[in-house]
Amino acid sequence: MAKKLEGKFRLGFALDMHVLYSKPIDLENKIFDTQRSEIGQLVYEIKYKDLETRDKWDIIENLAQKSINFLQNMHFTKYIDVIVPVPPNKKRDIQHVIEIAKIISDELDIDIDERFIEKTRDIVQIKDIEDKREKEKILDGVYKLKDSIRHRNKNILLFDDIYDTGATCEVISTLLYNEGKVKDVYILTLTKTKR
């Protein structure tokens, strides 16, 4: 069930919640009974499990199709000029966010620019940081645009896998508006976490 996202962008959605519930079983050993949504489970597996390459591609194709189905039913999709995937924080043999965005691009005939946003440096993992302001401080100056005028006055679909506090999407949206002079930023993530 899609969830509307709020932030410094025109409109944003997550396809579903990441976790439906998580109950502690053994706090001392950090053991939880966790139930993820179908999409949340797929994202969890591709990000954190050691899967065979074919299994990764099956998940990528599945998540891409779910994203395509959603976008085909949204009025704003017709206004999107370019899909821009959020640059990955971790090196992986297959960068699933980029690969999913490529499939969406091909299927919906929307340009993709996976090199428009570049990282200036590596950062610590921020997924466990709950304070949005703290995340924004860590992310300050982490992203830059390869060519600031490349997508001027265009509508961008910023695509990522997980929306937590929204810090990453907001930092990048601000960059796109202020330096890229884009017309509007739309957000699509696969899941949204509960806080």
Sequence and secondary structure as in RCSB ss.txt:
>XXXX:A:sequence
MAKKLEGKFRLGFALDMHVLYSKPIDLENKIFDTQRSEIGQLVYEIKYKDLETRDKWDIIENLAQKSINFLQNMH
FTKYIDVIVPVPPNKKRDIQHVIEIAKIISDELDIDIDERFIEKTRDIVQIKDIEDKREKEKILDGVYKLKDSIR
HRNKNILLFDDIYDTGATCEVISTLLYNEGKVKDVYILTLTKTKR
>XXXX:A:secstr
  EEE SSSSEEEEEEESEEEEEEEETTTTEEEEEE HHHHHHHHHHHS   HHHHHHHHHHHHHHHHHHHHT G
GGGG  EEEE   SS  SS HHHHHHHHHHHHHT EE TTSEEESS     TT   HHHHHHHHTTTEEESSTTT
TTT EEEEEEEEESSSHHHHHHHHHHHHTT  SEEEEEEEEE   
